[in-house]
Amino acid sequence: MPMFPCNWLVGWSLVMAGFLSGSVLGLFFHRADFLGGYGSFRRRLFRLGHIAFVALGLLNVLFSVASAPAGGGWEAALASGGFIVGGITMPLMCFLTGWRDTFRHGLAVPVAALLVAVTATMLGGLSCGLVYLP
């Protein structure tokens, strides 16, 4: 049973969104000029958004079933929220930035959320005794 069912549900939903967005994008990847060509900024951001769905979805699933932070304290709640916010906003900002370059400044939101999530996870692991640092 996942310790963080919301992360489990969001995680698998993000994986599904990654598969679906990859399928839609894959319909047009055979065209050399699709989204400005293979090396274009726009196409790279769309590919990154598609991969971010899957990767951050799996990270949410992993967090939901991991033993740390097992205590479920404030660190766990903060990490849970950070992984959810980062998992949803990173692909969204990648697609929006690929659409309009001005959205690139919004990438600070998912980056900050994910940094907070990882830091809180590490702190939770230390505080519950899962990790011992001499």
Protein Blocks (a to p, Z undefined) as FASTA:
>chain_A
ZZblmlmmmmmmmmmmmmmmmmmmmmmmmpmkgghijklmklmmmmmmmmmmmmmmmmmm
mmmmmmbdfklpaklmmmmmmmmmmmmmmmmmmmmmmmpmklmmmmmmmmmmmmmmmmmm
mmmmmmnomaccZZ
